[in-house]
Amino acid sequence: MRKTHASVNVVGALMEDPLGRHWGYELGKRARVRSGVLYPMLHRMLDEGLLEDGWEEPSEIGDQRPARRYYRLTGQGEVAFRQILRDARHDPRFVPLPGGAT
């Protein structure tokens, strides 16, 4: 994965809750990345096996709104993202990292 400000911000936002489900809209807001950048990046992460995705169960939402797609880190993704954040800490282009990600 190529390290850019956008990718490091997205990785940092994902790593704020490495075991959780992440919704695209909320992830974009936390990472401060536009959807036109975020979604292609998420699809690459899916293709590389760093993320898995799924859809909310209808029982979770009722008839209130359409189901949302979520993204969750794989074990491989968590390891890779921790390394990306470690490397970014030593790269002056990315200091300080958003959200205090570790």
Secondary structure, DSSP 8 states (H G I E B T S, - for coil): ----HHHHHHHHHHHTSTTS-EEHHHHHHHHT--HHHHHHHHHHHHHTTSEEEEE--HHHHTTSS---EEEEE-HHHHHHHHHHHHHHHTSGGG-S-GGG--
